[in-house]
Amino acid sequence: MKENNAFALFTSENGRQKEKISLLQQFLMAYDDTGSDFYREGIREYEKRRVGYNKWLDGRAKDDKALFASSLYRFSYLPDIAWTGSEKERLLSLIGHYFDGIDFNDPVITRTSQLNEWMNGYVNLHGQMATSVALRDSLLPAAAKKAIETAKTGHPQVYGWMVDYFYRGFESNDLPQGMKVLEPYLNDPACPTTKRMEIERRLKGMETLLPGVVAPDFVLNNSDNIPVRLSEFTKGSGYILLLFWSADCSHCAETVKTLYPGHLNLRSAENLSNRHQPR
């Protein structure tokens, strides 16, 4: 309850604090006469409000430091922007300072939906610069590399999360250039991506499966969608062969095709043995 109340209060105050600053930022980002007194006055007003806002943000984070919610406040941080130059140069400055206010040493941020939304904002800024599909396909891998390299300097959990984030995006959008950029990070033992952690968990489990050790019991549904336990097949049996395969896997299908005649022979031998059991 305390967490919810703190975050609700922050959200309400933050909306009021940031409303006018956001309008000023939008105006300054798009204004065409950057040499005018009007534009320079807008910059002075924005900077005054931005500095004051960030101080307020720091104070709220400090006051609520003991709460999980305080980790979310920094996603609202307003970075410094170089207002000189063209609209593109201003956008590049915003992108260049996008990560300034985030503590990548705090693994708690990976447990928030705000991190995903915040990173979507980062990607969308690059999308604004893409005037063609080819340009987009070159900008996004570069954006990924910068974000991952920044996260790499922080907590390993944040590093792994960042690689996972771009992996999902590049995979779903079929972007081979992006996947190529991710290769060194996916192969980095110090990068705990979801896939790496799952593989390591399985390998650790396999270390306990030694000859003579009873296999861990588990439940799966059979072809009739009825749950069955491995232990149900071990009663009175010797060895059991388990084959996990997929119908769209060609070498899996070859393995099943090879094993099936042996399965039929074993069943025939078992049936013959049962018919000749003394009564």
Secondary structure as UniProt FT lines:
FT   HELIX           2..30
FT   TURN            34..35
FT   HELIX           37..63
FT   TURN            64..66
FT   TURN            68..69
FT   HELIX           70..73
FT   HELIX           74..76
FT   HELIX           87..96
FT   TURN            97..101
FT   TURN            104..105
FT   HELIX           107..111
FT   HELIX           113..129
FT   HELIX           133..152
FT   HELIX           156..172
FT   TURN            173..174
FT   HELIX           176..186
FT   TURN            189..190
FT   HELIX           194..206
FT   TURN            207..208
FT   TURN            211..212
FT   STRAND          219..221
FT   TURN            223..224
FT   STRAND          227..229
FT   HELIX           231..234
FT   TURN            235..236
FT   TURN            247..248
FT   HELIX           250..275
//
